[in-house]
Amino acid sequence: MKLVLKGIQCWEDAIKAVEYGLDGIILSNHGGRQLDYARSGIEILYEVMDALNKYGMKDKIEVYIDGGIRRGTDIFKAIALGAKGVGIGRPALYGLHVMDKKELKE
C-alpha cells in the first residue's frame, strides 16, 4: 500500500516527506477554508519541484495538486511543471451547475 500525504504547503515539507519515505504528496490548502490566504497547490508547485530537483529527490516521490485548477489549460501547466496528476473538483461542480450529469459524463 502506498502512503500519500495531503496538505503540503511548502517545499520544506515536500523534502521531509521524501526523507520519511512517503510515496507521494498532494499540494493542497484544503479549499482555503481554514486559512483564506493560503496559497493553492498550483501556486506552490514550482517551488516544490525546484527543491525536489535541487536535492536530487524528484524521482523519489509522486507530486499531485489539489487546488488552483480552474480550466483545462491549468492541468497542462501543472503536468508540464512536474505534477503527476491534479484534482479538478471545483470545475466539475461548475459543469454540473450548467449541465446535467449525463452531459458532464460525455
Phi, psi and omega in degrees: 000136179271148179247120182237133181256125179256142176112013179294131183235359179205162183294329180298321178293325178295318178296316178299321180300319177294315181300326180273001173085019177292153180273334182198163176226152175240117178283117186202146171249018179055042178079005179068016183289327183275316180233103186293349179258003179293141180289148179282167181302318182292335178287332181259356183302314184301312183293326178293312181294323178298315180293316179300320178294314182300320181268007178068031184246005186303323183268005183261355183208146176268138182244127177238158178239138172227087179141139178092357179272115182243339181211168182302323180296333177295327178296313179297321178298316181296316179296318179297328179279352174120359179290144178280330180191169182225153173264135184236047183299307186294314177301324178293321177295321177299319178297320177297326180294322183274322183243170172271172186301321183299314180293325180293323180292330181285000000 
